[in-house]
Amino acid sequence: MSIRLSNGKVIPMEMHKIKIVQKTTLSPAAARLAAMAAAGYNTFLLRTRDVFLDMLTDSGTNAMSDNQLAAMMVADDAYAGSESFYKLADSVKDIFGYQHTLPVHQGRAAEHLLAKVFVKPGDVIPMNYHFTTTRAHFELAGGKVLEIYTDEALKTESSVPFKGNIDLDKLHDVIHTYGAEKVSFVRMEATTNLIGGQPFSMANLRDVKNIASEHGIFLLLDASLISENAYFIKQREQGYENVLIKDIVLEMMSLADMCYLSGRKSCSARGGFIATNNKELFDRMAPWLPVYEGFFTYGGMSTKEVEAMAVGMREMVEFDVAGASAQFVKYFVDRLVESRIPAVTPPGGLACHVDAHKFLPGLQSLEYPAGALSAAVFLTSGIRTMERGTISTDRALDGTEMAADVELVRFAVPRRVYTMSHVEYAVDRVKWLYDHRDLIGGLKFTYEPPVLRFFLGKLEPKDNWGAKLVQAFQADFGPDC
Ligand SMILES: Cc1ncc(COP(=O)(O)O)c(C=O)c1O
């Protein structure tokens, strides 16, 4: 929740006590420079011993609750028929209202199964926006991802509350142009990750569902960040102010035909599943689960994680848990905006996103501004962020480079992990960097993998700008900072 102080300032308030902590260290800039060079200017390749605040992702990095940890201790490690699975299936029934659950080891495993069963070569898959692994799986199956977002979606500075909506005219056009039989399904992603954690509205979801079902197409919800989307609906959509997050989630699920998720995010565990009330869809996928993931009652997950997810699902629909990250993101974004630093607005879920194109207007997309800014943030603060721009966009099938729609640096705020002083520190270092942004140059690949290149790719700074930036930083803060 947020608290108003007596001076009028509103701050996010942690509605939990911290009882277990993990030590972190802040190494000096010279050591960070060496670590960044060894990682090929790719923050994914850093070792955590060199990282002070790990804001790479909120995936699998959230603080678990005492109840989740306790549940892990009673996990039922059976290959088949594990009681842990039935607890998860009960949570899915209660929280999502779905009767059939297929556990998988994480979100992309669900995407793999969905692609295998429902995407045929030549198909199209309309969606509000892609996620990296989603596009990879659907394209590997021969499908074409069509992003049918509204005009506002890619405007990084905006006051439109639901930038994750689907443009309904574009949806009609897709169905008309390709024919309903070529549409595998419509995919709607909650708290749309790659455009800055932006939600869709319930009204839009309802309209999308109506159009899809008029044409016999099923609606698939990517529910990885479902509780944050529900939180934003409660905050921003008329008529939902007094509705419980739990009921908003149930309503969303009642509109979709099927959902899948990465349990690493809103559920604060590590795993995933696909769930539906449609037995026919379920039966088409079920035979493939043991082939790719594992038996029906564990799906590649440790039963400890199955237990943690069963509890995490129930907890994520509590208001204070659903909003735990979003309120810190808002505080973070508001501080940057006050200093006229280009952050994505309105503040979304999962992370504070900085617009690297606006931060570094002198760099072209193919000089990877978001990658360069992400590296610069690490050099000057020890904070690990993630590039979400052209490096994260794989080449087209004919090998040409594709400039990303938006160049974002993501400062993920894992749920219940960081505190106000961490956020204040991050804001301060970003401000310093903004004042010294002319020192940041472009990057070029020295090794580029063929798929999902952002994970393992290596780059180097043009004209050795990393070392010059560190020199300027040391001049201001001293050699040991
Ligand atoms: C919206 C969304 N869908 C799917 C995935 C893939 O899930 P996982 O990382 O568990 O494979 C992610 C991961 O971040 C995601 O954010």
The ligand as an SDF file (V2000), in Angstrom:
LIG
                    3D

 16 16  0  0  0  0  0  0  0  0999 V2000
    4.8630  -12.1540  -20.2300 C   0  0  0  0  0  0  0  0  0  0  0  0
    5.7960  -13.3090  -20.2190 C   0  0  0  0  0  0  0  0  0  0  0  0
    5.4750  -14.4360  -20.8650 N   0  0  0  0  0  0  0  0  0  0  0  0
    6.2930  -15.5000  -20.8690 C   0  0  0  0  0  0  0  0  0  0  0  0
    7.4980  -15.4820  -20.2120 C   0  0  0  0  0  0  0  0  0  0  0  0
    8.4090  -16.6700  -20.2370 C   0  0  0  0  0  0  0  0  0  0  0  0
    8.4320  -17.2700  -18.9820 O   0  0  0  0  0  0  0  0  0  0  0  0
    9.7100  -18.0210  -18.3810 P   0  0  0  0  0  0  0  0  0  0  0  0
   10.8070  -17.0280  -18.2340 O   0  0  0  0  0  0  0  0  0  0  0  0
    9.2320  -18.5810  -17.0900 O   0  0  0  0  0  0  0  0  0  0  0  0
   10.0620  -19.0940  -19.3490 O   0  0  0  0  0  0  0  0  0  0  0  0
    7.8630  -14.3320  -19.5120 C   0  0  0  0  0  0  0  0  0  0  0  0
    9.1490  -14.2640  -18.8030 C   0  0  0  0  0  0  0  0  0  0  0  0
    9.6290  -13.2620  -18.3570 O   0  0  0  0  0  0  0  0  0  0  0  0
    7.0060  -13.2060  -19.5340 C   0  0  0  0  0  0  0  0  0  0  0  0
    7.3100  -12.0580  -18.9050 O   0  0  0  0  0  0  0  0  0  0  0  0
  1  2  1  0
  2  3  1  0
  2 15  2  0
  3  4  2  0
  4  5  1  0
  5  6  1  0
  5 12  2  0
  6  7  1  0
  7  8  1  0
  8  9  2  0
  8 10  1  0
  8 11  1  0
 12 13  1  0
 12 15  1  0
 13 14  2  0
 15 16  1  0
M  END
$$$$
